[in-house]
């Protein structure tokens, strides 16, 4: 059955979330700092709230999606959240999620933190999903409503856990894009068209991603010895990359982060280990 829902924050993402809830038939109340952004949604039947307090009062389920968690803390400061479920889909740190959870719980709410694994255009499609952590009972109660956004993935009652997963997934993505940018910079240094190189690059990265489950097993079992590609060998060939970057006028900075990790691993006697050992080397 449709639930009353309030959405606070109508940026690119908040607007997409709100529009999806409207399409799913919920009675929707919306608030945004810049009131003009409520226009397209109220035209489709959403009710405008004049303040965060008014938006919170309107519905049992309150979804917030602002730029930062500092904005969330500021917007909700001093409000009575008794009996509300607060679902915070703002990107943030695990520590911020724990802190807002503590505050929201004291203010009377059940708190669920979320990490959106989609761009606004994907919201409501099967390709989108959201990570959730925090109050499991409230999550289960509202899951049918939250499912309008796409997949729902529960990662635990520790409120910071969704942010941890979100940041870790994006960490893998940023590393991948940095590698992709470096690869294009290198290939472009001899004017090879990027479009000509895109297919082989995508194919290679996709094939290499097949190693992720085996890396995970090595990490969990702490069995890093490999017969695939060991760190000593990788260290030997690293100058081929850095020398080429320099010769071709490409910034070698990315690989200069890798070199000391490989040096230290080999110095500490882990030369026969595979790339999974890097996880240990990254621990501070
Ligand atoms: P936008 O920049 O489009 O929107 C930001 C929203 O935050 C607006 O509603 C803005 O209000 C509001 N806001 C900013 N500062 C304040 C403040 N001090 N007080 C009250 N409201 C404030 O960002 P997105 O909608 O794209 O992103 C929102 C969140 O979703 C971010 O945490 C982002 O990381 C996350 N996200 C975004 C994705 C994306 O692809 N866009 C993907 C996954 C997560 P106003 O209109 O008045 O400026």
Boltz pocket constraint, residues with backbone or C-beta under 6 A from the ligand:
constraints:
  - pocket:
      binder: B
      contacts: [[A, 9], [A, 10], [A, 11], [A, 12], [A, 13], [A, 14], [A, 15], [A, 32], [A, 33], [A, 34], [A, 35], [A, 37], [A, 65], [A, 66], [A, 67], [A, 68], [A, 71], [A, 74], [A, 75], [A, 89], [A, 90], [A, 91], [A, 92], [A, 116], [A, 117], [A, 118], [A, 119], [A, 120]]
      max_distance: 6.0
